């Protein structure tokens, strides 16, 4: 009993020393990790994965004659698909990400930070190398990376709503998380530059539920987060339908930009648990190139 109490006390001490953001992200990652498998899959690579029985249509050069000689059956030697050499992550730090429509909701910035860090935790568990885009640091793996990411993400920061372009390794993958409310031509230009370098990417739009539904009634004054002029609307319900149509067109535009670049696109609301968005991102990273 004394030893158990000592271990619990030590665990509590270690947890208290961790950045709060990392603790929250680890909880999310642990929940998702229970339902996912590693990123290993059949494909082009040099690392041996498994033997399987020969099937009609398999190429003869793929037969492993040494293994087949041990029995009366022919066996194929399967190698492991080579996952991305590195995964680069970025989240929007513009002022609009600080929005939350109620005190009980996470800000968009906080949710994006948790998703970036939780995804990093899942990737590191699988032996992947990760990096924060714009940090100037090379991709790395291991527990120390998560602590460094958490400390970086928790620092107050205000930047652009789109990442600054920088050349990345050709077969890397890039994950961009933000509200993605910048004009579509600007987003198209930035994505096209990354995609032209052979990068495979993933877009995740994070919005507050009020941004998706415009639930306000009556006379409301809207204040911008990024030096926009305030807007007074006498009857918000009279513009709701047009607003929702415009938001839908913008999201369709984002999906089209991603599709034409060979990237994936997803959407997430801050009033919903982060686990499904994390699972979708992790699954997209594991898809073979060209899917």
Steps between C-alpha positions, in 0.01 A plus 500: 500500500782739590675433169175557307442831678857607423458420132172692486664799670787490251258481207309801633826693534596422140156594372509829687828585328354451151356794307118501545453495122705180472296332773174582317639389164635174642153414630351550155781305332466212747128468424560487126804271529279222639311476172772543239774283367847593389563657162669191360344372177595308187679701235828606348780488751801306620385403848364145531148475637361149458463191281165413346385217275531552125178602320419497127615827349800549729823575313735202491808707604323571830503131597740426784643166388689438822186530712296304243751213510407434863152380403286391209371857443631813332547811714523868413740721694323825586685817585371792701367813336737787569311758702582870470859580587376783718174665601486877535221661700368856507213669677350844442614760754304796361281699739176349367604167653442646848123499446263294715127572495450397864708459814443125497664451162864472407639774279587393148868558582490270802326225305749530212791482745361185660445335162853583383655368819278190522576414137870545572469262796339233281764539231787489746360180649520351151862603458428791264703821491302821546569872484312827544495696175672835547686398814834468322561165668545176302262204536569280801342220698484402865336627815715812516340623176154508661624704795664748263187523285281559805719781629506661154123475454426641844699818439286801403525543124322693231577435137350473156191297418701299245844341536804664347629283217824318558653214301453164669624149417326371188327203661409669826141556606355828621204550736341846512242572773312829530169670431605538134284808453753682285393576142498185288747637239757557775449149636517356147830678434660377822385139459610495136853605599534221752341242269727600211795384710351150523359546849192308603282697738195503721273795582283513811261790547419573865198722567292605798138375482374858485706554185327203340143578604480877572255436786461864610168682497398863470733800503867394530828685458784280372855597590795371296813347651736627229440875472182459296231764538213406729174400334157576644215280373149593612352152440762225482240239409434687174856432374544149641404315182738702282775462758462120510505479121817707484669285765399184311648640176822582681526149645425346160780717361741371764409141421552567129841660558609201705363251246678662205827496693456135595457598865232410753254740666299474820293723729466509878289699749625597844179380669580145392762264646837522325540123471320452167692783332825354632410152379415631152828691477701200614322279248563749217870503579507124464344489152741405220599781264265540207189387689 
